[in-house]
């Protein structure tokens, strides 16, 4: 069973549905594996739980908005 993992920001349910469909469609097209075999995992990460370049992502985002 192939697994596709997406880690990113919190998403609306509609966005998640679209991601699952598009990832599954693309993976099926490229591999030829039937779409029912794919599992898509969405892991939502809050900016306070992600570090980039030694800083919390929430701090980086805050700086960019200023």
PDB file of N, CA, C, O and CB in Angstrom:
ATOM      1  N   UNK A   1       0.846  -1.170   0.000  1.00  0.00           N
ATOM      2  CA  UNK A   1       0.000   0.000   0.000  1.00  0.00           C
ATOM      3  C   UNK A   1       0.894   1.236   0.000  1.00  0.00           C
ATOM      4  O   UNK A   1       1.574   1.486   0.995  1.00  0.00           O
ATOM      5  CB  UNK A   1      -0.964  -0.004   1.219  1.00  0.00           C
ATOM      6  N   UNK A   2       0.917   2.021  -1.083  1.00  0.00           N
ATOM      7  CA  UNK A   2       1.700   3.244  -1.133  1.00  0.00           C
ATOM      8  C   UNK A   2       1.093   4.317  -0.229  1.00  0.00           C
ATOM      9  O   UNK A   2      -0.126   4.451  -0.125  1.00  0.00           O
ATOM     10  CB  UNK A   2       1.797   3.753  -2.573  1.00  0.00           C
ATOM     11  N   UNK A   3       1.978   5.076   0.421  1.00  0.00           N
ATOM     12  CA  UNK A   3       1.541   6.142   1.318  1.00  0.00           C
ATOM     13  C   UNK A   3       2.145   7.461   0.849  1.00  0.00           C
ATOM     14  O   UNK A   3       3.342   7.538   0.574  1.00  0.00           O
ATOM     15  CB  UNK A   3       1.947   5.838   2.792  1.00  0.00           C
ATOM     16  N   UNK A   4       1.322   8.486   0.760  1.00  0.00           N
ATOM     17  CA  UNK A   4       1.756   9.834   0.420  1.00  0.00           C
ATOM     18  C   UNK A   4       1.567  10.671   1.679  1.00  0.00           C
ATOM     19  O   UNK A   4       0.485  10.682   2.265  1.00  0.00           O
ATOM     20  CB  UNK A   4       0.948  10.429  -0.814  1.00  0.00           C
ATOM     21  N   UNK A   5       2.627  11.375   2.097  1.00  0.00           N
ATOM     22  CA  UNK A   5       2.559  12.186   3.308  1.00  0.00           C
ATOM     23  C   UNK A   5       2.752  13.652   2.933  1.00  0.00           C
ATOM     24  O   UNK A   5       3.711  14.013   2.251  1.00  0.00           O
ATOM     25  CB  UNK A   5       3.628  11.733   4.349  1.00  0.00           C
ATOM     26  N   UNK A   6       1.833  14.479   3.386  1.00  0.00           N
ATOM     27  CA  UNK A   6       1.936  15.933   3.203  1.00  0.00           C
ATOM     28  C   UNK A   6       2.030  16.562   4.574  1.00  0.00           C
ATOM     29  O   UNK A   6       1.136  16.391   5.403  1.00  0.00           O
ATOM     30  CB  UNK A   6       0.714  16.510   2.400  1.00  0.00           C
ATOM     31  N   UNK A   7       3.104  17.288   4.821  1.00  0.00           N
ATOM     32  CA  UNK A   7       3.247  18.031   6.069  1.00  0.00           C
ATOM     33  C   UNK A   7       3.224  19.507   5.734  1.00  0.00           C
ATOM     34  O   UNK A   7       3.978  19.973   4.879  1.00  0.00           O
ATOM     35  CB  UNK A   7       4.559  17.644   6.826  1.00  0.00           C
ATOM     36  N   UNK A   8       2.365  20.232   6.403  1.00  0.00           N
ATOM     37  CA  UNK A   8       2.249  21.653   6.100  1.00  0.00           C
ATOM     38  C   UNK A   8       1.391  22.358   7.116  1.00  0.00           C
ATOM     39  O   UNK A   8       1.144  21.844   8.207  1.00  0.00           O
ATOM     40  CB  UNK A   8       1.682  21.858   4.717  1.00  0.00           C
ATOM     41  N   UNK A   9       0.935  23.544   6.749  1.00  0.00           N
ATOM     42  CA  UNK A   9       0.123  24.342   7.664  1.00  0.00           C
ATOM     43  C   UNK A   9      -1.293  23.783   7.796  1.00  0.00           C
ATOM     44  O   UNK A   9      -1.704  22.902   7.041  1.00  0.00           O
ATOM     45  CB  UNK A   9       0.068  25.791   7.190  1.00  0.00           C
ATOM     46  N   UNK A  10      -2.015  24.309   8.758  1.00  0.00           N
ATOM     47  CA  UNK A  10      -3.414  23.925   8.957  1.00  0.00           C
ATOM     48  C   UNK A  10      -4.212  24.320   7.715  1.00  0.00           C
ATOM     49  O   UNK A  10      -4.072  25.430   7.202  1.00  0.00           O
ATOM     50  CB  UNK A  10      -4.008  24.598  10.242  1.00  0.00           C
ATOM     51  N   UNK A  11      -5.042  23.407   7.246  1.00  0.00           N
ATOM     52  CA  UNK A  11      -5.823  23.621   6.029  1.00  0.00           C
ATOM     53  C   UNK A  11      -7.313  23.455   6.300  1.00  0.00           C
ATOM     54  O   UNK A  11      -7.720  22.775   7.243  1.00  0.00           O
ATOM     55  CB  UNK A  11      -5.377  22.652   4.930  1.00  0.00           C
ATOM     56  N   UNK A  12      -8.105  24.084   5.461  1.00  0.00           N
ATOM     57  CA  UNK A  12      -9.553  23.898   5.525  1.00  0.00           C
ATOM     58  C   UNK A  12      -9.883  22.509   4.974  1.00  0.00           C
ATOM     59  O   UNK A  12      -9.110  21.945   4.200  1.00  0.00           O
ATOM     60  CB  UNK A  12     -10.308  25.020   4.724  1.00  0.00           C
ATOM     61  N   UNK A  13     -11.022  21.966   5.372  1.00  0.00           N
ATOM     62  CA  UNK A  13     -11.436  20.633   4.926  1.00  0.00           C
ATOM     63  C   UNK A  13     -11.477  20.541   3.404  1.00  0.00           C
ATOM     64  O   UNK A  13     -11.074  19.527   2.834  1.00  0.00           O
ATOM     65  CB  UNK A  13     -12.806  20.281   5.505  1.00  0.00           C
ATOM     66  N   UNK A  14     -11.960  21.594   2.742  1.00  0.00           N
ATOM     67  CA  UNK A  14     -12.044  21.597   1.287  1.00  0.00           C
ATOM     68  C   UNK A  14     -10.648  21.507   0.658  1.00  0.00           C
ATOM     69  O   UNK A  14     -10.466  20.838  -0.360  1.00  0.00           O
ATOM     70  CB  UNK A  14     -12.769  22.860   0.800  1.00  0.00           C
ATOM     71  N   UNK A  15      -9.677  22.174   1.257  1.00  0.00           N
ATOM     72  CA  UNK A  15      -8.303  22.110   0.753  1.00  0.00           C
ATOM     73  C   UNK A  15      -7.735  20.702   0.918  1.00  0.00           C
ATOM     74  O   UNK A  15      -7.049  20.196   0.030  1.00  0.00           O
ATOM     75  CB  UNK A  15      -7.408  23.134   1.483  1.00  0.00           C
ATOM     76  N   UNK A  16      -8.019  20.084   2.037  1.00  0.00           N
ATOM     77  CA  UNK A  16      -7.554  18.721   2.271  1.00  0.00           C
ATOM     78  C   UNK A  16      -8.155  17.758   1.257  1.00  0.00           C
ATOM     79  O   UNK A  16      -7.460  16.892   0.725  1.00  0.00           O
ATOM     80  CB  UNK A  16      -7.903  18.274   3.692  1.00  0.00           C
ATOM     81  N   UNK A  17      -9.446  17.913   0.993  1.00  0.00           N
ATOM     82  CA  UNK A  17     -10.111  17.053   0.017  1.00  0.00           C
ATOM     83  C   UNK A  17      -9.474  17.195  -1.356  1.00  0.00           C
ATOM     84  O   UNK A  17      -9.265  16.203  -2.055  1.00  0.00           O
ATOM     85  CB  UNK A  17     -11.603  17.381  -0.058  1.00  0.00           C
ATOM     86  N   UNK A  18      -9.165  18.433  -1.744  1.00  0.00           N
ATOM     87  CA  UNK A  18      -8.549  18.667  -3.046  1.00  0.00           C
ATOM     88  C   UNK A  18      -7.133  18.075  -3.105  1.00  0.00           C
ATOM     89  O   UNK A  18      -6.754  17.464  -4.103  1.00  0.00           O
ATOM     90  CB  UNK A  18      -8.509  20.172  -3.348  1.00  0.00           C
ATOM     91  N   UNK A  19      -6.358  18.261  -2.030  1.00  0.00           N
ATOM     92  CA  UNK A  19      -5.017  17.681  -1.988  1.00  0.00           C
ATOM     93  C   UNK A  19      -5.051  16.166  -2.122  1.00  0.00           C
ATOM     94  O   UNK A  19      -4.296  15.590  -2.906  1.00  0.00           O
ATOM     95  CB  UNK A  19      -4.320  18.068  -0.696  1.00  0.00           C
ATOM     96  N   UNK A  20      -5.917  15.527  -1.365  1.00  0.00           N
ATOM     97  CA  UNK A  20      -6.027  14.064  -1.411  1.00  0.00           C
ATOM     98  C   UNK A  20      -6.366  13.607  -2.826  1.00  0.00           C
ATOM     99  O   UNK A  20      -5.764  12.662  -3.336  1.00  0.00           O
ATOM    100  CB  UNK A  20      -7.099  13.562  -0.412  1.00  0.00           C
ATOM    101  N   UNK A  21      -7.314  14.265  -3.449  1.00  0.00           N
ATOM    102  CA  UNK A  21      -7.710  13.887  -4.806  1.00  0.00           C
ATOM    103  C   UNK A  21      -6.570  14.096  -5.791  1.00  0.00           C
ATOM    104  O   UNK A  21      -6.259  13.203  -6.579  1.00  0.00           O
ATOM    105  CB  UNK A  21      -8.934  14.687  -5.248  1.00  0.00           C
ATOM    106  N   UNK A  22      -5.941  15.272  -5.753  1.00  0.00           N
ATOM    107  CA  UNK A  22      -4.878  15.577  -6.718  1.00  0.00           C
ATOM    108  C   UNK A  22      -3.647  14.692  -6.525  1.00  0.00           C
ATOM    109  O   UNK A  22      -3.066  14.220  -7.502  1.00  0.00           O
ATOM    110  CB  UNK A  22      -4.477  17.039  -6.603  1.00  0.00           C
ATOM    111  N   UNK A  23      -3.246  14.464  -5.268  1.00  0.00           N
ATOM    112  CA  UNK A  23      -2.105  13.583  -5.006  1.00  0.00           C
ATOM    113  C   UNK A  23      -2.389  12.170  -5.501  1.00  0.00           C
ATOM    114  O   UNK A  23      -1.541  11.538  -6.130  1.00  0.00           O
ATOM    115  CB  UNK A  23      -1.772  13.560  -3.504  1.00  0.00           C
ATOM    116  N   UNK A  24      -3.586  11.686  -5.210  1.00  0.00           N
ATOM    117  CA  UNK A  24      -3.951  10.331  -5.621  1.00  0.00           C
ATOM    118  C   UNK A  24      -4.011  10.221  -7.139  1.00  0.00           C
ATOM    119  O   UNK A  24      -3.510   9.256  -7.717  1.00  0.00           O
ATOM    120  CB  UNK A  24      -5.298   9.930  -5.010  1.00  0.00           C
ATOM    121  N   UNK A  25      -4.626  11.211  -7.785  1.00  0.00           N
ATOM    122  CA  UNK A  25      -4.705  11.205  -9.253  1.00  0.00           C
ATOM    123  C   UNK A  25      -3.309  11.178  -9.877  1.00  0.00           C
ATOM    124  O   UNK A  25      -3.046  10.392 -10.787  1.00  0.00           O
ATOM    125  CB  UNK A  25      -5.483  12.439  -9.757  1.00  0.00           C
ATOM    126  N   UNK A  26      -2.422  12.034  -9.386  1.00  0.00           N
ATOM    127  CA  UNK A  26      -1.072  12.119  -9.947  1.00  0.00           C
ATOM    128  C   UNK A  26      -0.292  10.824  -9.711  1.00  0.00           C
ATOM    129  O   UNK A  26       0.380  10.325 -10.614  1.00  0.00           O
ATOM    130  CB  UNK A  26      -0.316  13.308  -9.338  1.00  0.00           C
ATOM    131  N   UNK A  27      -0.383  10.289  -8.505  1.00  0.00           N
ATOM    132  CA  UNK A  27       0.357   9.066  -8.181  1.00  0.00           C
ATOM    133  C   UNK A  27      -0.149   7.887  -9.014  1.00  0.00           C
ATOM    134  O   UNK A  27       0.642   7.069  -9.484  1.00  0.00           O
ATOM    135  CB  UNK A  27       0.235   8.745  -6.679  1.00  0.00           C
ATOM    136  N   UNK A  28      -1.447   7.806  -9.191  1.00  0.00           N
ATOM    137  CA  UNK A  28      -2.018   6.724 -10.009  1.00  0.00           C
ATOM    138  C   UNK A  28      -1.565   6.858 -11.454  1.00  0.00           C
ATOM    139  O   UNK A  28      -1.205   5.865 -12.086  1.00  0.00           O
ATOM    140  CB  UNK A  28      -3.561   6.735  -9.933  1.00  0.00           C
ATOM    141  N   UNK A  29      -1.580   8.074 -11.982  1.00  0.00           N
ATOM    142  CA  UNK A  29      -1.187   8.314 -13.373  1.00  0.00           C
ATOM    143  C   UNK A  29       0.280   7.943 -13.605  1.00  0.00           C
ATOM    144  O   UNK A  29       0.615   7.302 -14.601  1.00  0.00           O
ATOM    145  CB  UNK A  29      -1.424   9.786 -13.748  1.00  0.00           C
ATOM    146  N   UNK A  30       1.144   8.347 -12.685  1.00  0.00           N
ATOM    147  CA  UNK A  30       2.579   8.111 -12.850  1.00  0.00           C
ATOM    148  C   UNK A  30       2.950   6.645 -12.641  1.00  0.00           C
ATOM    149  O   UNK A  30       3.772   6.101 -13.378  1.00  0.00           O
ATOM    150  CB  UNK A  30       3.364   8.981 -11.883  1.00  0.00           C
ATOM    151  N   UNK A  31       2.347   6.004 -11.637  1.00  0.00           N
ATOM    152  CA  UNK A  31       2.756   4.642 -11.278  1.00  0.00           C
ATOM    153  C   UNK A  31       1.938   3.541 -11.931  1.00  0.00           C
ATOM    154  O   UNK A  31       2.416   2.418 -12.091  1.00  0.00           O
ATOM    155  CB  UNK A  31       2.683   4.480  -9.811  1.00  0.00           C
ATOM    156  N   UNK A  32       0.700   3.864 -12.308  1.00  0.00           N
ATOM    157  CA  UNK A  32      -0.180   2.836 -12.838  1.00  0.00           C
ATOM    158  C   UNK A  32      -0.823   1.981 -11.759  1.00  0.00           C
ATOM    159  O   UNK A  32      -1.565   1.047 -12.065  1.00  0.00           O
ATOM    160  CB  UNK A  32       0.577   1.963 -13.776  1.00  0.00           C
ATOM    161  N   UNK A  33      -0.545   2.289 -10.510  1.00  0.00           N
ATOM    162  CA  UNK A  33      -1.154   1.559  -9.388  1.00  0.00           C
ATOM    163  C   UNK A  33      -2.588   2.069  -9.215  1.00  0.00           C
ATOM    164  O   UNK A  33      -2.853   3.265  -9.337  1.00  0.00           O
ATOM    165  CB  UNK A  33      -0.318   1.745  -8.054  1.00  0.00           C
ATOM    166  N   UNK A  34      -3.493   1.155  -8.933  1.00  0.00           N
ATOM    167  CA  UNK A  34      -4.895   1.575  -8.788  1.00  0.00           C
ATOM    168  C   UNK A  34      -5.031   2.575  -7.639  1.00  0.00           C
ATOM    169  O   UNK A  34      -4.358   2.459  -6.615  1.00  0.00           O
ATOM    170  CB  UNK A  34      -5.815   0.344  -8.542  1.00  0.00           C
ATOM    171  N   UNK A  35      -5.884   3.528  -7.821  1.00  0.00           N
ATOM    172  CA  UNK A  35      -6.035   4.648  -6.871  1.00  0.00           C
ATOM    173  C   UNK A  35      -6.487   4.195  -5.484  1.00  0.00           C
ATOM    174  O   UNK A  35      -6.160   4.837  -4.486  1.00  0.00           O
ATOM    175  CB  UNK A  35      -7.033   5.659  -7.415  1.00  0.00           C
ATOM    176  N   UNK A  36      -7.226   3.109  -5.416  1.00  0.00           N
ATOM    177  CA  UNK A  36      -7.715   2.605  -4.130  1.00  0.00           C
ATOM    178  C   UNK A  36      -6.583   2.111  -3.231  1.00  0.00           C
ATOM    179  O   UNK A  36      -6.773   1.936  -2.027  1.00  0.00           O
ATOM    180  CB  UNK A  36      -8.711   1.482  -4.359  1.00  0.00           C
ATOM    181  N   UNK A  37      -5.416   1.888  -3.812  1.00  0.00           N
ATOM    182  CA  UNK A  37      -4.282   1.383  -3.036  1.00  0.00           C
ATOM    183  C   UNK A  37      -3.562   2.496  -2.267  1.00  0.00           C
ATOM    184  O   UNK A  37      -2.816   2.217  -1.329  1.00  0.00           O
ATOM    185  CB  UNK A  37      -3.298   0.677  -3.958  1.00  0.00           C
ATOM    186  N   UNK A  38      -3.781   3.749  -2.660  1.00  0.00           N
ATOM    187  CA  UNK A  38      -3.048   4.863  -2.053  1.00  0.00           C
ATOM    188  C   UNK A  38      -3.694   5.348  -0.764  1.00  0.00           C
ATOM    189  O   UNK A  38      -4.916   5.436  -0.648  1.00  0.00           O
ATOM    190  CB  UNK A  38      -2.949   6.012  -3.032  1.00  0.00           C
ATOM    191  N   UNK A  39      -2.842   5.656   0.194  1.00  0.00           N
ATOM    192  CA  UNK A  39      -3.259   6.310   1.432  1.00  0.00           C
ATOM    193  C   UNK A  39      -2.554   7.650   1.486  1.00  0.00           C
ATOM    194  O   UNK A  39      -1.343   7.721   1.278  1.00  0.00           O
ATOM    195  CB  UNK A  39      -2.932   5.436   2.700  1.00  0.00           C
ATOM    196  N   UNK A  40      -3.293   8.713   1.761  1.00  0.00           N
ATOM    197  CA  UNK A  40      -2.720  10.047   1.884  1.00  0.00           C
ATOM    198  C   UNK A  40      -2.851  10.490   3.333  1.00  0.00           C
ATOM    199  O   UNK A  40      -3.946  10.495   3.896  1.00  0.00           O
ATOM    200  CB  UNK A  40      -3.419  11.059   0.921  1.00  0.00           C
ATOM    201  N   UNK A  41      -1.729  10.858   3.926  1.00  0.00           N
ATOM    202  CA  UNK A  41      -1.711  11.358   5.300  1.00  0.00           C
ATOM    203  C   UNK A  41      -1.417  12.848   5.278  1.00  0.00           C
ATOM    204  O   UNK A  41      -0.462  13.287   4.638  1.00  0.00           O
ATOM    205  CB  UNK A  41      -0.662  10.601   6.161  1.00  0.00           C
ATOM    206  N   UNK A  42      -2.229  13.621   5.971  1.00  0.00           N
ATOM    207  CA  UNK A  42      -2.016  15.060   6.080  1.00  0.00           C
ATOM    208  C   UNK A  42      -1.641  15.352   7.524  1.00  0.00           C
ATOM    209  O   UNK A  42      -2.416  15.099   8.446  1.00  0.00           O
ATOM    210  CB  UNK A  42      -3.290  15.874   5.640  1.00  0.00           C
ATOM    211  N   UNK A  43      -0.448  15.886   7.703  1.00  0.00           N
ATOM    212  CA  UNK A  43       0.037  16.233   9.037  1.00  0.00           C
ATOM    213  C   UNK A  43       0.131  17.748   9.120  1.00  0.00           C
ATOM    214  O   UNK A  43       0.959  18.373   8.457  1.00  0.00           O
ATOM    215  CB  UNK A  43       1.422  15.562   9.340  1.00  0.00           C
ATOM    216  N   UNK A  44      -0.720  18.319   9.936  1.00  0.00           N
ATOM    217  CA  UNK A  44      -0.751  19.773  10.065  1.00  0.00           C
ATOM    218  C   UNK A  44       0.201  20.221  11.170  1.00  0.00           C
ATOM    219  O   UNK A  44       0.173  19.702  12.286  1.00  0.00           O
ATOM    220  CB  UNK A  44      -2.186  20.266  10.355  1.00  0.00           C
ATOM    221  N   UNK A  45       1.026  21.174  10.841  1.00  0.00           N
ATOM    222  CA  UNK A  45       2.022  21.678  11.780  1.00  0.00           C
ATOM    223  C   UNK A  45       1.763  23.149  12.077  1.00  0.00           C
ATOM    224  O   UNK A  45       1.745  23.981  11.171  1.00  0.00           O
ATOM    225  CB  UNK A  45       3.446  21.484  11.224  1.00  0.00           C
ATOM    226  N   UNK A  46       1.565  23.456  13.337  1.00  0.00           N
ATOM    227  CA  UNK A  46       1.419  24.846  13.735  1.00  0.00           C
ATOM    228  C   UNK A  46       2.773  25.536  13.609  1.00  0.00           C
ATOM    229  O   UNK A  46       3.798  24.907  13.872  1.00  0.00           O
ATOM    230  CB  UNK A  46       0.866  24.961  15.185  1.00  0.00           C
ATOM    231  N   UNK A  47       2.810  26.802  13.217  1.00  0.00           N
ATOM    232  CA  UNK A  47       4.076  27.517  13.065  1.00  0.00           C
ATOM    233  C   UNK A  47       4.943  27.520  14.324  1.00  0.00           C
ATOM    234  O   UNK A  47       6.165  27.629  14.223  1.00  0.00           O
ATOM    235  CB  UNK A  47       3.801  28.928  12.656  1.00  0.00           C
ATOM    236  N   UNK A  48       4.335  27.403  15.507  1.00  0.00           N
ATOM    237  CA  UNK A  48       5.116  27.336  16.749  1.00  0.00           C
ATOM    238  C   UNK A  48       5.823  25.991  16.917  1.00  0.00           C
ATOM    239  O   UNK A  48       6.688  25.847  17.781  1.00  0.00           O
ATOM    240  CB  UNK A  48       4.210  27.590  17.949  1.00  0.00           C
ATOM    241  N   UNK A  49       5.457  25.013  16.098  1.00  0.00           N
ATOM    242  CA  UNK A  49       6.045  23.677  16.198  1.00  0.00           C
ATOM    243  C   UNK A  49       7.021  23.367  15.068  1.00  0.00           C
ATOM    244  O   UNK A  49       7.429  22.218  14.894  1.00  0.00           O
ATOM    245  CB  UNK A  49       4.953  22.643  16.211  1.00  0.00           C
ATOM    246  N   UNK A  50       7.398  24.395  14.298  1.00  0.00           N
ATOM    247  CA  UNK A  50       8.300  24.200  13.163  1.00  0.00           C
ATOM    248  C   UNK A  50       9.464  25.167  13.290  1.00  0.00           C
ATOM    249  O   UNK A  50       9.266  26.360  13.519  1.00  0.00           O
ATOM    250  CB  UNK A  50       7.557  24.401  11.810  1.00  0.00           C
ATOM    251  N   UNK A  51      10.674  24.654  13.141  1.00  0.00           N
ATOM    252  CA  UNK A  51      11.860  25.501  13.151  1.00  0.00           C
ATOM    253  C   UNK A  51      12.493  25.531  11.779  1.00  0.00           C
ATOM    254  O   UNK A  51      12.648  24.491  11.139  1.00  0.00           O
ATOM    255  CB  UNK A  51      12.868  25.014  14.190  1.00  0.00           C
ATOM    256  N   UNK A  52      12.861  26.715  11.321  1.00  0.00           N
ATOM    257  CA  UNK A  52      13.530  26.882  10.029  1.00  0.00           C
ATOM    258  C   UNK A  52      14.744  27.778  10.252  1.00  0.00           C
ATOM    259  O   UNK A  52      14.612  28.908  10.723  1.00  0.00           O
ATOM    260  CB  UNK A  52      12.557  27.492   8.943  1.00  0.00           C
ATOM    261  N   UNK A  53      15.898  27.279   9.920  1.00  0.00           N
ATOM    262  CA  UNK A  53      17.107  28.085  10.062  1.00  0.00           C
ATOM    263  C   UNK A  53      17.381  28.517  11.488  1.00  0.00           C
ATOM    264  O   UNK A  53      17.949  29.584  11.720  1.00  0.00           O
ATOM    265  CB  UNK A  53      17.011  29.291   9.197  1.00  0.00           C
ATOM    266  N   UNK A  54      16.982  27.696  12.439  1.00  0.00           N
ATOM    267  CA  UNK A  54      17.249  27.996  13.842  1.00  0.00           C
ATOM    268  C   UNK A  54      16.225  28.893  14.513  1.00  0.00           C
ATOM    269  O   UNK A  54      16.408  29.290  15.664  1.00  0.00           O
ATOM    270  CB  UNK A  54      18.571  28.621  13.958  1.00  0.00           C
ATOM    271  N   UNK A  55      15.147  29.219  13.805  1.00  0.00           N
ATOM    272  CA  UNK A  55      14.090  30.059  14.386  1.00  0.00           C
ATOM    273  C   UNK A  55      12.743  29.372  14.225  1.00  0.00           C
ATOM    274  O   UNK A  55      12.538  28.573  13.311  1.00  0.00           O
ATOM    275  CB  UNK A  55      14.063  31.463  13.719  1.00  0.00           C
ATOM    276  N   UNK A  56      11.835  29.699  15.129  1.00  0.00           N
ATOM    277  CA  UNK A  56      10.471  29.195  14.986  1.00  0.00           C
ATOM    278  C   UNK A  56       9.825  29.843  13.764  1.00  0.00           C
ATOM    279  O   UNK A  56      10.013  31.031  13.503  1.00  0.00           O
ATOM    280  CB  UNK A  56       9.632  29.475  16.270  1.00  0.00           C
ATOM    281  N   UNK A  57       9.073  29.051  13.032  1.00  0.00           N
ATOM    282  CA  UNK A  57       8.397  29.553  11.851  1.00  0.00           C
ATOM    283  C   UNK A  57       7.446  30.690  12.207  1.00  0.00           C
ATOM    284  O   UNK A  57       7.295  31.626  11.423  1.00  0.00           O
ATOM    285  CB  UNK A  57       7.640  28.429  11.158  1.00  0.00           C
ATOM    286  N   UNK A  58       6.811  30.630  13.356  1.00  0.00           N
ATOM    287  CA  UNK A  58       5.900  31.696  13.772  1.00  0.00           C
ATOM    288  C   UNK A  58       6.635  33.039  13.874  1.00  0.00           C
ATOM    289  O   UNK A  58       6.073  34.083  13.543  1.00  0.00           O
ATOM    290  CB  UNK A  58       5.249  31.343  15.123  1.00  0.00           C
ATOM    291  N   UNK A  59       7.871  33.009  14.324  1.00  0.00           N
ATOM    292  CA  UNK A  59       8.672  34.241  14.427  1.00  0.00           C
ATOM    293  C   UNK A  59       9.043  34.755  13.043  1.00  0.00           C
ATOM    294  O   UNK A  59       9.011  35.961  12.798  1.00  0.00           O
ATOM    295  CB  UNK A  59       9.951  33.995  15.261  1.00  0.00           C
ATOM    296  N   UNK A  60       9.391  33.856  12.147  1.00  0.00           N
ATOM    297  CA  UNK A  60       9.730  34.245  10.778  1.00  0.00           C
ATOM    298  C   UNK A  60       8.539  34.881  10.091  1.00  0.00           C
ATOM    299  O   UNK A  60       8.673  35.915   9.436  1.00  0.00           O
ATOM    300  CB  UNK A  60      10.214  33.037   9.975  1.00  0.00           C
ATOM    301  N   UNK A  61       7.376  34.268  10.238  1.00  0.00           N
ATOM    302  CA  UNK A  61       6.149  34.800   9.647  1.00  0.00           C
ATOM    303  C   UNK A  61       5.839  36.175  10.217  1.00  0.00           C
ATOM    304  O   UNK A  61       5.453  37.086   9.485  1.00  0.00           O
ATOM    305  CB  UNK A  61       4.970  33.844   9.889  1.00  0.00           C
ATOM    306  N   UNK A  62       6.007  36.321  11.515  1.00  0.00           N
ATOM    307  CA  UNK A  62       5.751  37.612  12.173  1.00  0.00           C
ATOM    308  C   UNK A  62       6.654  38.691  11.608  1.00  0.00           C
ATOM    309  O   UNK A  62       6.200  39.809  11.364  1.00  0.00           O
ATOM    310  CB  UNK A  62       5.956  37.501  13.693  1.00  0.00           C
ATOM    311  N   UNK A  63       7.919  38.380  11.394  1.00  0.00           N
ATOM    312  CA  UNK A  63       8.873  39.345  10.824  1.00  0.00           C
ATOM    313  C   UNK A  63       8.466  39.751   9.403  1.00  0.00           C
ATOM    314  O   UNK A  63       8.572  40.920   9.032  1.00  0.00           O
ATOM    315  CB  UNK A  63      10.298  38.748  10.812  1.00  0.00           C
ATOM    316  N   UNK A  64       8.001  38.783   8.618  1.00  0.00           N
ATOM    317  CA  UNK A  64       7.622  39.045   7.231  1.00  0.00           C
ATOM    318  C   UNK A  64       6.402  39.946   7.146  1.00  0.00           C
ATOM    319  O   UNK A  64       6.259  40.698   6.182  1.00  0.00           O
ATOM    320  CB  UNK A  64       7.351  37.739   6.502  1.00  0.00           C
ATOM    321  N   UNK A  65       5.529  39.885   8.125  1.00  0.00           N
ATOM    322  CA  UNK A  65       4.299  40.689   8.111  1.00  0.00           C
ATOM    323  C   UNK A  65       4.548  42.122   8.534  1.00  0.00           C
ATOM    324  O   UNK A  65       3.683  42.978   8.346  1.00  0.00           O
ATOM    325  CB  UNK A  65       3.257  40.071   9.019  1.00  0.00           C
ATOM    326  N   UNK A  66       5.704  42.401   9.098  1.00  0.00           N
ATOM    327  CA  UNK A  66       5.995  43.770   9.569  1.00  0.00           C
ATOM    328  C   UNK A  66       6.437  44.668   8.445  1.00  0.00           C
ATOM    329  O   UNK A  66       6.718  45.845   8.669  1.00  0.00           O
ATOM    330  CB  UNK A  66       7.066  43.751  10.644  1.00  0.00           C
TER     331      UNK A  66
END
